[in-house]
Amino acid sequence: MKMKEVKELTPAELDLKVQDLRKEHFSLRQQAKTGTLENTARIRQVRKDIARCLTEKTIRSAAKV
């Protein structure tokens, strides 16, 4: 997910996206622990996507003040 895509999301969609990404991150960590994870790079991608979404939320909240 690119930052351009994140900026196009509404605040509600952004919250939902963060929630979904956190669930996926948890699932990927569990798969890594049990040894069933096939794409280990996906963990890093999800972490970065979460950070992008949270950064955009922070920018939006700072712009409102």
Buried (B, 14 or more C-beta within 10 A) or exposed (E): BEEEEBEEBEEEEBEEBBEBBEEBBEEBEEBEEEEEBEEEEBBEBBEEBBEBBBEBBEEEEEEEE
